[in-house]
Amino acid sequence: MIGMNSIEIHMTLEERISSAFRMDEETWLRHANPWSVWTRLTALPLLVAAFWSREWLGWWAIIPVTLAVLWTYLNPRIFKRPESTDSWASRSVLGERVWLNRDRIPVPEHHRRVPVILNLIAATGTVPIVWGVYRLEVWPLFPGFAMVYLGKLWYLDRMVWLYQDMKETPEYRDWLY
């Protein structure tokens, strides 16, 4: 919490990430397109390859790194709104939005702990990935990618379940079409 003119501001880590990516209503709707969800999974391998390219590109590796970061930023923006949000991928994004809003509209107790654990699993997977990229060793990438994607995809599945449980909430009712 940060004190600011006697007003306390509290943002979850997820809200900070969303804010950094400037995810407004339109961006979230576009990100609910299944193409956005599935192609977003390419961001990590692209970033790894871009940082790995320093070995043969030297400082020119900044170009693929910049392109990979740009892809990560643009991905939720370049796809059109989905014709329907009734797919697993779309509902995972809707659930993420519900999760981000959990301080304002509480989620059921059985949804409060597991997403945090799954995000920790995914985050822990970045440790061997960073180590492998730093040392230019391939073997740490495999368990790292496995942890990141296991944590992330299981988290997304939990978000589908969360949205299913919260879809009748007035603020979320119109999201499913």
Secondary structure, 3 states (H helix, E strand, C coil): CEEECCEEECCCHHHHHHHHCCCCHHHHHHHCCHHHHHHHCCHHHHHHHHHHCHHHHHHHHHHHHHHHHHHHHHHHHHCCCCCCCCCHHHHHHHHHHHHHCCCCCCCCHHHCCHHHHHHHHHHHHHHHHHHHHHHCCCCCHHHHHHHHHHHHHHHHHHHHHHHHHHCCCCCCHHHCC
